[in-house]
Amino acid sequence: MKAHDGMYIDGAWRPAAGQDTIEVVNPADGQVIAHVPAGTAEDVDAAVRAARAALPGWAATAPAERAARIAALRDELVARQDEIAGTVTAELGAPLPFSQSVHTGLPVKVAGSYAELAASYAFEERIGNSTVYAEPVGVVGAITPWNYPLHQIVAKVAPALAAGCTIVLKPAEDTPLTAQLFAEAVHGAGVPAGVFNLVTGLGPVAGQALAGHDGVDLVSFTGSTAVGRRIGAAAGAAVKRVALELGGKSANVILPGADLARAVAVGVANVMGNSGQTCSAWTRMLVHTSQYDEAVALAAEAAGKYGDRIGPLVNAEQQARVRGYIEKGVEEGARLVVGGPDAPREKGCYVSPTVFADVTPEMTIAREEIFGPVLSILRYEDEDDALRIANDTVYGLAGAVWAADDATAVAFARRMDTGQVDINGGRFNPLAPFGGYKQSGVGRELGPHGLAEYLQTKSLQF
């Protein structure tokens, strides 16, 4: 695979400050496909300095021009879609059709949405005798995960650009090649030097240096709740803004009267997509006791079709972690319906699509984020019981409700402690705010709410 041996700083590829590199491994077969530089605090400092130098000029750029650069970036991503999809498949392991449709298709839509928002957003409004201005927050330190490598980058960089911010990106060490292709697209789009900067590296080194840098005004992080807590604590000590999109343990609530077969099939597909490596996956299926056995049988049939259709997990550590959770489920008394802890292939970081029945709310597999193709099915007695189980979690990122009609589902969803709920199979909306309640994070991504995260307000009274 093509890889740059330097950092993208101030509009050019520059040698890294150190000599250490990171191996990029294909999780489908364990082969090393590339090496990228392991950034240091010195690399981060150079990138932040470039971003600070570019900030006044970019912040003063007219919104229409910022919109034009984002539109050009979208076009560059479209032109590179095949190369990006192949790269995501190689370093993440996602099947190529999924990389083509989701891993590249969704970021293109999101980039396009911010090109439109940058041109139409009300950066100035009159309130009484005040004029209120929405101004860029400043330099953004963006730290992104590996599970949706391009989407997570675009979901941070596009609104930051629209707001007039400058950015330093530290991508996940498992998927840095996609980030390098994104940097090429930024360059091709004519974004001014220093507005966007890329430093590859390890989280405890480059990520920590970026999050703690005095020249960074906002840290936007997507990843584990444990790391998010540390970033939030460090930012709080420095009175620095944060946007945190963290873990989830979302409930898929199927109420009596719903189309059970469709609700179960869509629910299983939601969990198995991206090999289960989705923070908003509906990993807890809640079914009324009168329909429980039928739902378990339907889920088993649906999950059994995914054996050869999902890719590996991102690395051997993640594979071992997920298999450990499956073993824990068996140990705690859950009934294994499909799958299990045994690796389905000799090579690669694969985990079998797995469904557990007879799961109770206190079990580990019902409480902790597994981040793999593992579904837990729980039973409930009535709607109040279903709501109690759905909300009995430290997380609150997403969820789903299925009912005989939308009004019934909406009424239930309004009582759920979570940030986004799909009603009777509602489609994903890239303009709707995405983010969580409780320990699932702080702030929102996507659409106008995502743009607002990168703005601060100033009022002038006259």
C-alpha positions in Angstrom: 0.0 0.0 0.0 1.1 3.6 -0.7 2.3 5.4 2.5 3.9 8.7 3.2 7.0 8.7 5.4 6.4 12.1 6.8 3.7 14.4 8.3 1.5 16.8 6.5 2.2 20.1 8.1 1.7 23.6 6.8 0.7 22.5 3.4 3.5 20.0 2.7 4.8 16.5 3.5 7.7 17.0 6.0 10.0 14.5 7.6 9.1 13.3 11.1 11.1 14.5 14.0 11.9 11.0 15.1 12.8 7.7 13.5 10.2 5.4 15.0 7.5 4.0 12.7 4.2 2.2 13.1 3.4 -1.1 11.3 0.1 -1.1 9.4 -1.3 -4.6 9.5 -4.0 -6.2 7.3 -6.2 -7.9 9.9 -7.5 -10.4 7.3 -4.2 -12.2 7.1 -1.8 -10.5 9.6 0.5 -9.2 6.9 2.3 -5.9 7.3 1.2 -3.7 4.4 3.0 -0.4 5.2 4.9 1.7 7.8 4.0 5.3 8.8 6.0 7.6 11.1 5.3 7.5 14.8 4.8 11.2 15.6 6.3 12.8 18.7 5.5 15.8 20.8 7.8 17.8 18.5 5.8 16.9 15.5 2.6 17.9 17.2 4.1 21.2 18.3 5.1 22.0 14.7 1.6 21.1 13.5 -0.1 23.2 16.2 2.2 26.2 15.4 1.3 25.9 11.7 -2.4 25.8 12.6 -2.2 28.9 14.8 -0.3 30.8 12.2 -3.0 30.0 9.6 -5.9 30.7 11.9 -6.4 34.5 11.4 -6.4 34.2 7.7 -8.8 31.2 7.5 -11.1 32.7 10.2 -11.4 35.9 8.2 -12.1 34.0 4.9 -15.7 34.6 3.7 -18.1 31.7 4.4 -18.7 31.3 0.7 -15.0 30.7 0.1 -14.8 28.2 2.9 -17.9 26.5 1.4 -16.1 26.3 -1.9 -13.0 24.7 -0.4 -15.2 22.1 1.3 -17.1 21.4 -1.9 -13.7 20.9 -3.6 -12.7 18.5 -0.8 -15.9 16.5 -1.4 -15.0 16.3 -5.1 -11.5 15.2 -4.3 -12.9 12.4 -2.1 -15.2 11.3 -4.9 -12.3 11.1 -7.3 -10.4 9.0 -4.8 -13.3 6.7 -3.8 -11.9 3.5 -5.2 -8.5 4.1 -3.8 -9.9 5.0 -0.4 -12.2 2.0 -0.3 -9.4 -0.4 -1.1 -7.2 1.2 1.6 -9.9 0.9 4.2 -10.4 -2.7 3.3 -6.7 -3.4 3.5 -6.0 -1.7 6.9 -9.4 -2.2 8.7 -10.5 -5.4 7.1 -14.0 -4.3 6.0 -15.4 -6.2 3.0 -14.9 -4.1 -0.2 -18.6 -3.6 -0.9 -19.1 -2.2 2.6 -16.0 0.0 2.2 -17.4 1.4 -1.1 -20.9 2.0 0.2 -20.5 3.1 3.8 -16.8 3.9 4.5 -16.5 6.2 1.5 -20.1 7.0 0.5 -21.2 8.4 3.9 -18.2 10.8 4.3 -18.9 12.2 0.8 -22.4 13.0 1.8 -21.3 14.6 5.1 -18.7 16.7 3.3 -21.3 17.9 0.9 -23.7 18.8 3.7 -21.1 21.1 5.3 -20.3 22.7 2.0 -24.0 23.7 1.9 -24.1 24.7 5.6 -21.0 26.8 5.4 -22.7 28.9 2.7 -26.1 29.2 4.4 -25.3 29.2 8.2 -26.3 32.4 10.1 -23.0 33.4 11.4 -24.5 36.7 12.4 -27.9 37.6 13.9 -29.7 40.5 15.5 -31.3 40.0 18.9 -32.8 43.1 20.4 -30.2 45.8 20.6 -27.4 43.2 20.1 -25.7 41.7 17.1 -24.5 38.2 17.9 -21.6 36.8 15.9 -20.7 33.1 15.6 -16.9 32.9 15.5 -14.5 30.0 15.2 -13.3 28.5 18.5 -9.7 28.4 17.2 -7.3 25.6 16.7 -8.9 22.1 16.9 -7.1 19.0 18.0 -9.0 16.1 16.3 -8.3 12.6 17.5 -10.2 9.9 15.5 -10.8 6.2 15.9 -10.2 3.3 13.5 -13.7 1.8 13.1 -14.9 4.4 10.6 -11.6 6.0 9.6 -12.7 8.4 6.9 -16.2 9.2 8.2 -14.9 10.1 11.7 -12.2 12.4 10.1 -14.8 14.2 7.8 -17.3 14.5 10.7 -14.7 16.6 12.6 -12.7 18.3 9.9 -15.6 19.5 7.6 -17.5 21.4 10.3 -14.3 22.8 11.7 -13.4 24.1 8.3 -16.9 25.5 7.8 -16.6 27.3 11.2 -13.3 28.9 10.2 -11.2 26.8 12.6 -7.8 25.3 11.7 -7.1 21.7 12.5 -4.4 19.2 13.7 -5.6 15.6 13.1 -4.1 12.6 14.9 -5.8 9.5 13.4 -5.9 6.0 14.9 -2.7 4.1 14.6 -4.5 1.1 13.0 -5.8 3.1 10.1 -3.4 5.9 9.2 -3.3 5.3 5.5 -6.9 6.5 5.0 -5.9 9.6 6.9 -3.0 10.2 4.6 -5.3 9.9 1.6 -7.6 12.4 3.2 -4.6 14.8 3.6 -3.9 14.4 -0.2 -7.6 15.3 -0.9 -7.3 18.4 1.3 -4.2 19.5 -0.6 -5.9 18.8 -3.9 -8.9 20.9 -2.8 -6.7 24.0 -2.4 -7.2 24.4 1.4 -4.6 27.0 2.4 -1.4 25.8 4.0 -1.6 25.3 7.8 -5.4 25.1 7.9 -5.3 21.3 8.0 -2.4 19.3 9.5 -1.8 15.6 10.0 0.4 13.9 12.5 0.3 10.1 12.7 1.4 8.4 15.9 0.4 6.5 19.0 -2.3 7.8 21.4 -0.2 7.9 24.5 2.4 10.0 22.7 1.1 12.0 19.8 -2.5 12.0 21.0 -1.6 13.0 24.5 0.6 15.8 23.3 -2.1 17.1 21.1 -4.8 17.0 23.7 -2.6 18.8 26.2 -1.1 21.4 23.9 -1.5 24.9 25.1 -2.1 26.0 21.5 -5.2 23.9 21.0 -8.5 25.5 21.8 -10.8 22.5 21.5 -10.2 18.8 21.5 -12.6 16.7 19.5 -12.2 13.0 20.4 -14.0 9.9 19.4 -13.1 6.6 21.1 -13.4 4.8 24.4 -15.1 6.3 27.4 -12.0 5.5 29.5 -9.7 7.7 27.3 -12.5 10.3 27.0 -12.5 10.7 30.7 -8.8 11.4 30.8 -9.1 13.9 27.9 -12.0 15.6 29.6 -10.1 15.9 32.9 -7.0 17.4 31.3 -9.1 19.8 29.3 -11.1 20.8 32.4 -7.9 21.7 34.2 -6.9 23.9 31.3 -10.5 25.3 30.9 -10.4 24.0 27.3 -13.4 22.9 25.3 -14.0 19.3 24.4 -16.3 17.4 22.2 -16.4 13.7 23.1 -18.1 10.9 21.2 -17.6 7.8 23.3 -19.0 4.3 23.9 -22.5 2.8 23.7 -24.7 -0.1 24.7 -27.8 0.7 22.7 -31.1 -1.0 23.1 -33.3 -2.2 20.3 -36.8 -2.3 21.8 -39.4 -4.3 20.0 -42.9 -3.6 21.4 -45.9 -5.9 20.9 -47.6 -5.2 17.6 -44.4 -4.4 15.8 -43.3 -6.3 12.6 -41.3 -8.8 14.6 -39.5 -10.4 11.6 -38.4 -7.1 10.2 -37.4 -5.7 13.6 -35.2 -8.7 14.4 -33.6 -8.9 10.9 -32.8 -5.2 10.9 -31.5 -5.4 14.5 -29.2 -8.3 13.7 -27.9 -6.5 10.6 -27.2 -3.4 12.7 -25.1 -5.4 15.1 -23.2 -7.3 12.5 -22.3 -4.3 10.3 -18.6 -3.3 10.3 -18.0 -6.6 12.1 -19.8 -5.2 15.2 -17.3 -2.3 15.5 -19.8 0.4 15.7 -20.3 2.5 18.9 -24.0 3.1 18.1 -24.8 -0.6 17.4 -28.0 -1.9 19.0 -26.3 -4.7 20.9 -29.2 -5.3 23.3 -32.4 -6.6 21.8 -35.4 -6.3 24.1 -38.4 -8.5 23.3 -41.7 -9.0 25.1 -41.8 -12.4 26.9 -44.8 -13.5 24.7 -42.7 -13.2 21.6 -39.3 -14.0 23.0 -38.8 -17.5 21.7 -39.9 -16.5 18.2 -37.5 -13.6 18.2 -34.6 -15.8 19.3 -35.3 -18.2 16.5 -35.5 -15.4 14.0 -32.2 -13.8 15.3 -30.4 -17.2 15.1 -31.5 -17.6 11.5 -30.5 -14.1 10.5 -27.1 -14.2 12.2 -26.3 -17.5 10.7 -26.2 -15.9 7.3 -23.4 -13.5 8.3 -20.7 -16.1 8.8 -18.9 -15.4 5.5 -20.2 -11.8 5.0 -18.4 -9.9 7.7 -14.7 -9.0 7.9 -12.2 -9.5 10.6 -11.8 -7.3 13.7 -9.2 -4.6 13.4 -6.4 -6.4 15.3 -5.5 -9.4 17.3 -6.0 -7.5 20.6 -9.5 -6.6 19.7 -10.2 -10.2 18.6 -9.0 -11.6 21.9 -11.1 -9.0 23.8 -14.3 -9.9 22.0 -13.7 -13.6 22.4 -13.2 -13.0 26.1 -16.6 -11.3 26.3 -18.2 -14.3 24.6 -16.6 -16.7 27.1 -17.8 -14.4 29.9 -21.3 -14.6 28.6 -21.2 -18.4 28.6 -19.6 -18.4 32.1 -22.4 -16.1 33.5 -25.2 -18.4 32.2 -26.3 -16.8 29.0 -27.5 -19.3 26.3 -25.3 -19.4 23.3 -27.6 -19.6 20.2 -25.2 -18.9 17.3 -21.5 -18.5 17.2 -19.1 -18.8 20.1 -15.6 -17.9 21.2 -13.7 -20.2 18.8 -12.0 -18.4 15.9 -13.8 -19.3 12.7 -10.7 -19.2 10.5 -7.0 -20.1 11.0 -5.7 -16.8 9.7 -6.9 -13.3 10.4 -8.6 -11.6 13.4 -12.1 -13.1 12.8 -14.8 -13.6 15.3 -18.0 -15.6 14.6 -21.3 -13.7 14.5 -22.7 -14.5 17.9 -26.1 -14.4 19.5 -26.9 -14.9 23.2 -30.4 -15.6 24.6 -31.5 -15.7 28.2 -29.4 -12.6 28.9 -30.3 -10.7 32.1 -29.6 -7.0 32.7 -26.8 -7.6 35.3 -24.7 -9.8 33.0 -21.4 -8.4 31.8 -22.4 -8.8 28.1 -25.5 -6.7 28.8 -23.6 -3.9 30.5 -20.2 -3.5 28.8 -19.4 -2.4 25.3 -18.1 -5.4 23.4 -17.3 -3.8 20.0 -17.7 -7.0 18.1 -20.5 -9.0 16.3 -22.2 -10.1 19.5 -26.0 -9.6 20.2 -27.6 -10.1 23.6 -31.4 -10.8 23.6 -33.2 -9.8 26.8 -36.9 -10.3 27.7 -39.3 -7.8 29.4 -42.7 -8.1 30.9 -44.3 -4.7 30.0 -43.4 -1.3 28.6 -42.2 0.0 32.0 -40.0 -3.0 32.4 -38.6 -2.5 28.9 -37.9 1.2 29.6 -36.2 0.3 32.9 -33.9 -2.2 31.1 -33.2 0.1 28.2 -32.1 2.9 30.5 -30.2 0.7 32.9 -26.8 1.5 31.5 -24.1 4.1 31.9 -24.3 4.8 28.2 -26.8 6.7 26.1 -25.7 7.0 22.5 -28.3 5.4 20.3 -31.2 3.0 20.1 -34.2 1.8 18.2 -37.9 1.3 18.9 -40.3 -0.8 16.9 -44.1 -0.6 17.4 -47.4 -1.1 15.6 -47.4 2.6 14.7 -44.9 5.5 14.8 -46.8 7.4 17.5 -46.4 4.5 20.0 -42.8 4.1 19.2 -42.1 7.9 19.5 -43.8 8.0 22.9 -41.6 5.3 24.1 -38.4 6.7 22.5 -39.0 10.1 24.2 -38.6 8.4 27.6 -35.3 6.7 26.6 -32.1 8.3 28.0 -30.2 8.3 24.7 -29.1 10.7 22.0 -30.5 9.2 18.8 -33.3 6.7 18.3 -34.5 5.1 15.0 -38.3 4.7 14.8 -39.6 1.6 13.0 -36.4 1.4 10.9 -35.9 5.1 10.2 -33.0 5.8 8.0 -29.7 7.4 9.1 -29.8 11.1 8.6 -26.4 12.8 8.1 -27.9 16.2 9.0 -29.3 15.1 12.4 -27.2 15.6 15.5 -25.3 12.5 16.6 -24.0 12.1 20.1 -24.9 10.7 23.5 -26.3 11.1 27.0 -24.5 10.1 30.2 -21.1 8.5 29.6 -21.5 8.3 25.8 -20.1 11.7 25.5 -20.3 15.5 25.4 -21.5 17.5 22.3 -22.9 16.6 19.0 -21.6 15.8 15.5 -23.2 16.2 12.0 -25.4 18.9 10.6 -25.9 22.4 12.1 -25.5 21.0 15.6 -22.1 19.6 14.7 -21.1 22.9 13.2 -22.1 24.7 16.4 -19.5 22.7 18.4 -16.7 24.6 16.6 -18.2 28.0 17.1 -18.2 30.5 20.0 -20.5 33.6 20.3 -19.7 37.2 20.7 -22.4 39.9 21.3 -22.2 43.6 20.5 -24.8 45.9 22.1 -25.7 49.1 20.2 
